[in-house]
Structure formats: C-alpha cells, structure tokens
Amino acid sequence: MVAPEEVSLVNLTKHSLEQLTALVKTRLKQMQYRPGLIDGLITKTGLDLQPAVTQPLKFSRGPSRT
C-alpha cells in the first residue's frame, strides 16, 4: 500500500514554482503533525542523529627558538 503523500507527489512537475512552494509548505505542515513519519524514515534509512563526539585539537609549537 502506498501512502497518500507519495501518490500526490507524482504530478509535481506540472506546477509552477509558486505552486510548488505552496505545495511543499502545505506538505511540511501536514508532516509536522505525524511524528511517526520521521521516526519511520530514520529507522528505515538507518540514520544516526546523535551528535558526533569530537576531540579537541592539539597544536604543537614545534622546536623552541632561543
């Protein structure tokens, strides 16, 4: 079974830029109220949204000039 959002995306090429902008805004607004949608996307793609742990940079001064 295909989600209604996927079916309605089929004819996007037949719209002007202004119509596409309004359509995308509407779709994003609808997606806001479906938290399971983003959870499903993350699960299916295997994305890891945890911030990467970075190590502080260490600079060497090189040989001292005395």
PELIN-V867240 format. One record per residue. PSI is psi in whole degrees, -180 to 180 (* if undefined). NEAR is the number of other ideal C-beta (glycine too) atoms within 8 Angstrom. Layout:
# PELIN-V867240
PSI&NEAR ; PSI&NEAR
This chain:
# PELIN-V867240
137&2 ; 138&5 ; 146&6 ; -33&6 ; -37&9 ; -40&8 ; -41&8 ; -9&7 ; -7&7 ; -42&6 ; 29&7 ; -26&8 ; -11&4 ; 8&4 ; 158&9 ; 171&5 ; -40&6 ; -41&6 ; -40&8 ; -40&10 ; -47&8 ; -40&8 ; -44&10 ; -43&8 ; -43&8 ; -46&8 ; -41&9 ; -38&8 ; -42&8 ; -39&9 ; -27&10 ; -33&6 ; 11&6 ; 76&7 ; -27&6 ; -22&6 ; -49&8 ; -35&8 ; -42&8 ; -40&8 ; -46&9 ; -44&9 ; -46&7 ; -38&6 ; -17&6 ; 20&5 ; 145&6 ; 113&4 ; 11&4 ; 140&4 ; 143&3 ; 141&4 ; 124&4 ; 148&4 ; 143&4 ; 146&4 ; 140&4 ; 125&4 ; 136&4 ; 144&4 ; -13&4 ; -171&4 ; 142&3 ; 146&5 ; 101&3 ; *&2
